Amino acid sequence: MRSTFQSLETAKRGMAMQQTALQTLGHNITNANTPGFSRQRVNFQTTTAFPKPGMQAPFLPGQVGTGGEAGSVQRIRDNFLDLQFRKEVNKLGFYGAKTDALKKMEDIMNEPSEDGLSKQLNNFWKSLQDLAVNPQNSGARSVVLERGKAVTETFHYLSNSLKDVQKDLNNQISVTTKEVNSLIEQISNVNKQIADVEPHGYLPNDLYDERDRLVDQLSGLVNVKVSYVESGGMAKPEAEGRASIELLDANGSPMGLLVDGLDLNTKPNYLTVNYESRPLGEASYVTGITVGPNTIPMKDFASTGKLKGLIDSYGYVENGTPRTIKGEYPEMLQQLDQLAGSFVIAFNEAHKQGWTLDGDTGKDFFDPTKLTADSISLAIKSPTEIASAGQPTTSGGTENKGNGDNALKLAEILRGKITIYGDPATKSNPKEDTMDSFYQGMIGTMGVRAQESERLMNNSNLLAANVEDRRMQVSSVSLDEEMINMVKYQHAYNAAARNITLVDEMLDKIINGMGLVGR
């Protein structure tokens, strides 16, 4: 015999179902603007029909439904879109860091402009041309001296400004490393909270969202892979489990475990950036990355992300012996030193062949011991020390030390081919080139790299934005949709309540209205 009160229980379950749905809907609406929040839905399911199969089951034409219940509250998320987004954010972090560094370099080099090195060298060349025409003119000599000072000061400015930005990049590496380690620790803590909840049969959706938000941020800094470990116990099939985070190289091969999802008692493997040991005053470049017990040399750290972009810009040691430095800023500084040192050597060699107004020869124009861009300086102090004359000649019994033959040779240094040394101090790796050509090559390479980096950054930004739009279409809260669902659940709740009222009226008739005929 079926229960008289079965319909009441069925209607009560219906009210409870819709109430749970309305509560979840309210949670969605409240967090519509919360970063990283994924909308949630209640998975409705029917309860076991009556009667259950068995020898003692009552005879009925068929099973009668007993209503339904809220099976679980699940967040709406597409893991494939998450993976795509993190790949694009990773590239965006890498190219964004390099683009920012190269833009600053372009601002410093400031070419072409009236204040760049190319213009100062051109002014120096013009002053030497004027001196060749008027070798005994004190004004022309003073201009040459001042133009020479302007060239040295421009070299100083470029070198020192590049080094200042390089120091800022090093500070950013430190800040980014701390940010990576902070995110790793936060993910580890969220893992522990999830592991405490899932074995009891619950889905900690808000904790899942928080963990995914942290992983998204971490992906912009370093290239990582996320895998999941089941929590065990009475965990639901929808439970995501604990996350393990691995550091990857550019080919997707693991280089170290950052967060261990298997053993929650294990502390995260924090990331450390290693630097070489150099004498005081010399720049110390990155040698590798340490993750837990593993140390990865920079030549093998072919990963992407903001950290790698900063290191590539700041500078790193590719080989220990011989010491080979790579990176945007050390390469530009090295080329600037090559240009300055080679210029000093070539100019001094030509200057020493000439004669001053005082009849001296063999004098250096620039200090021969200072062959770097940040140290280049003049050796002469007076305009009369400029060796503009070639071999002195005698005319009418008077020795002429004021001809401009050597001034033309000095001007040719700035336009003709000179020896560009790989290391001016040791005069190693020489090659023939003009100063203009060498400098234009430096600026051209910088410009192409900056343009290419910006192009790839814009591409990654566009792709990341497109993936994020699709992710939002799946996971974000639509207030219009929630309002429609609100009306739907409200009507269902009211209908279940009306069903209870109907059953109550039926029971009232049975209890109070039947069996009164004979009275």
Secondary structure, 3 states (H helix, E strand, C coil): CCCCCHHHHHHHHHHHHHHHHHHHHHHHHHCCCCCCCCCEEEEEEECCCECCCCCCCCCCCCCECCCEEEEEEEECCCHHHHHHHHHHHHHHHHHHHHHHHHHHHHHHHCCCCCCCHHHHHHHHHHHHHHHHHCCCCHHHHHHHHHHHHHHHHHHHHHHHHHHHHHHHHHHHHHHHHHHHHHHHHHHHHHHHHHHHHHHHCCCCHHHHHHHHHHHHHHHHHCCEEEEEECCCCCCCCCCCCEEEEEEECCCCCEEEEEECCCCCCCCCCCEEEEECCCCCCCCCCEEEEEECCEEEECCCCCCCCHHHHHHHHHCEEEECCCCEEECHHHHHHHHHHHHHHHHHHHHHHHHCCCECCCCCECCCCECCCCCCCCCCCECCCCHHHCCCECCCEEECCEEECCCCHHHHHHHHHHHCEEEECCECCCCECCEEEEHHHHHHHHHHHHHHHHHHHHHHHHHHHHHHHHHHHHHHHHHCCCHHHHHHHHHHHHHHHHHHHHHHHHHHHHHHHHHHHCCCCCC
